[in-house]
Structure formats: C-alpha cells, structure tokens
Amino acid sequence: MTTREQRKDDHIRLALGHPVTHSSFDAVQLVHRSIPAIKRSDISLETPLDSLSLNFPLYINAMTGGSKWAGEINEKLAIISRETDIAMAVGSMHAALKNSELIPTYRIIRERNPHGKVFANIGADVPLDLAARAVEMLNADALQIHINAPQEVVMPEGGRDFTDWLTNIEEIVRTIDVPVIVKEVGFGMSKETLEQLYGIGVKTVDVSGRGGTNFIHIENERRPKKDQSYLSEWGQTTPVSLLESQPFQQNMTILASGGIQSPLDAIKSIALGARAVGLSRAILTEVESNGLAAAIQFIETFKAHMIDIALILGAKNLDDLQQVPYVLSPELESWQRQRKLKERSK
Ligand SMILES: Cc1cc2nc3c(=O)[nH]c(=O)nc-3n(C[C@H](O)[C@H](O)[C@H](O)COP(=O)(O)O)c2cc1C
C-alpha cells in the first residue's frame, strides 16, 4: 500500500473514531412562531446553485476514493445518493490522477449513480489539465477544489508552499466548463478569504467550518510525537463562518458543512445564509456502523425532518428559510461585533 492509500485509510479510521461531543449550532437559536399558516405540501426546498440545480439542499460531502476500503465506501455512498436523490462529492482525486489503477475506486460512483449529481474533488495545487481530467473521469456536474492549509501543515508529509493556490484556482475557474466550488475541510472561512475568492471570480464556496471532522486531530494522530494537539481548536465554526459570509451572500452561493449532525443544524445553516448543506462524518459513521439500508433511512429521515422544521417555521422554500429570525449567543454576537460584520437585513 502506498503512503497515499495508507493516509486515506488513516483518515477514515481516525474520523470514525473521534466522536463529536457538542454542536457549534447551539450558539444559534431560531425564533419560534406559533402560527406558521402553511401546510406541509406547500413546501419545496429545491436549490438553484449556479447552473446546478439541486433537488434538495443536502449533499454528501467529499471523503473517499484511492484505496480498496475507500472504494467500497464510495460504492455505498453512491447508492445512498441515488436512492435518496441527493448530490454527492468524491474525496480528493489525486490518487487516481497519479495512479490509474485507483480510478475504479472513484468511478464506481458514476457506475452506481449514472444520472445523479456528482462533484469531482481536487486540491488547490492541481493544475488545470488534471482538474479537467478529474471532471471528465466522473462526468462530474461540478468541481470542488479543497483548501486545507492547516491540515497540510500538521500532516507529517503535507505541503508547505501555498504560493500558487490563488492563481491556480483563478485559472481553473476561468477555464473549466462546470461550476467550481471552493471548499474548506473543517476550518471555516473568513470574510478576508471570501474577498480573495470573490476577487478571482469564484461564485460558489463551501465554508466547511470547525465543529465536526477535525483534521488537526486526525493529522496530529499520524505524527510520531503527536505534538500539535494544541491547534485542535483552530479555525472558525460553521455558524461563525456563515456570519463571516453574510456580506457576500448576495453575490456568491454559500454552502455549509462542518459539524452538521441534525436536521436542525442544517436548517440553522440555511437561516444563516447557506443555500445547501453537506454531510461527511455523520453519513460515514452511519453507513460504516449500521450499514447501507440504515444509512439510506438516515438520509430519508433527515430530509423529512428538515421539511418538518420548515413547516413549523412557516417557510415554503429556501428563500423563506433564509428570512427566519434567529438569536446569537453572546460569544457569536461578540464575534460579529468585533469583526464588524453587518447583520443581514431581515
Ligand atoms: C474521512 C474523511 C475524508 C475527507 N477527505 C476529504 C477530501 O479528500 N477532500 C475534501 O475536500 N474534503 C475531505 N474531507 C472533508 C469533508 O468534505 C468536510 O469538509 C469536513 O469533514 C467537515 O464536515 P463534517 O464535519 O460533516 O465531517 C474529508 C472528511 C472525512 C471525514
């Protein structure tokens, strides 16, 4: 097994073994309204998203591919996304771009879900020609580019030179003919990051904040001395990242992931401005602990409960959900004030 294959399996094992103990979404409360004045059948949460329109604002976010175990998980995730009609991203495709023997561990997704929405995934240092090859490999509907500097730094064999990321992303966004989603991997985004990305023409981002899968913890466990655990709270939570994104929500499509465990976390993300919500660890845990049928049921229930919450809130669609009033914890309110983030007008 190569280092890259071993790393992939380490990531899956360590992500599964690190339970999420509290929700960063507890810091946001939605305001109850006693007379919703709609019925359940009035609700449609279809999501316009660049040229890509999702049937539902939920997707399975990037995780695997590149090892035998990862390929088996991808097959199961593809069946879940097909059966529940939600989009799915693959994990970083570097392995397949470097070694064609590993292509089937990704392509299985298209084989199992030929008509579904699939997102390819590469790192910000992958050049345009390989980015195009990744999209073509899966006949992908969109391309995710992950940005993960803290992970690289803590990863023993990780990258240490990020000078080309912005110009490379710019070239890909300008040239490639599918929507590009620039995503974090669990460290969140700031308004400064969004300013940089907006400035080079990026239209869609996944803020992927802290609060769920923690790549400082995962990479630190892979270090011989395990000596960087003090960084484990690095980055912005998903609610904080969404507050940071509010000045950009008119001009960019903001997606949320990172620590989303319940349908309520998902609806809170939408109320804070996300157009769709990604699950990684929650669905990985479900499928690996309880099997395929249970994981399909988990997503069906998750979707139904999101609609239940929309019903209580009197929200017929995504735009209505984005108008739902909320109250922030003193910590979040302080962050908003110190960072001079303008409150979204409601
Ligand atoms: C096992 C595992 C592997 C991951 N691999 C990738 C990857 O290859 N590319 C990527 O963009 N994100 C990757 N991620 C990050 C997720 O897409 C997501 O941004 C992050 O896990 C936060 O979401 P969560 O808290 O729901 O897990 C991975 C996550 C997990 C759990």
The ligand as an ORCA input file, in Angstrom:
! r2SCAN-3c Opt
* xyz 0 1
  C     -12.685     10.575      6.138
  C     -12.768     11.955      5.555
  C     -12.039     12.256      4.425
  C     -12.119     13.519      3.834
  N     -11.454     13.759      2.671
  C     -11.663     14.925      2.011
  C     -11.126     15.127      0.715
  O     -10.457     14.257      0.160
  N     -11.367     16.319      0.094
  C     -12.112     17.295      0.687
  O     -12.365     18.334      0.078
  N     -12.616     17.133      1.921
  C     -12.429     15.973      2.582
  N     -12.992     15.789      3.816
  C     -13.641     16.939      4.481
  C     -15.154     16.962      4.321
  O     -15.538     17.109      2.972
  C     -15.765     18.111      5.156
  O     -15.313     19.338      4.638
  C     -15.396     18.006      6.630
  O     -15.316     16.654      7.002
  C     -16.389     18.678      7.543
  O     -17.653     18.044      7.515
  P     -18.175     17.008      8.665
  O     -17.980     17.681      9.969
  O     -19.612     16.733      8.294
  O     -17.352     15.761      8.539
  C     -12.930     14.527      4.423
  C     -13.670     14.206      5.566
  C     -13.606     12.947      6.131
  C     -14.444     12.631      7.329
*
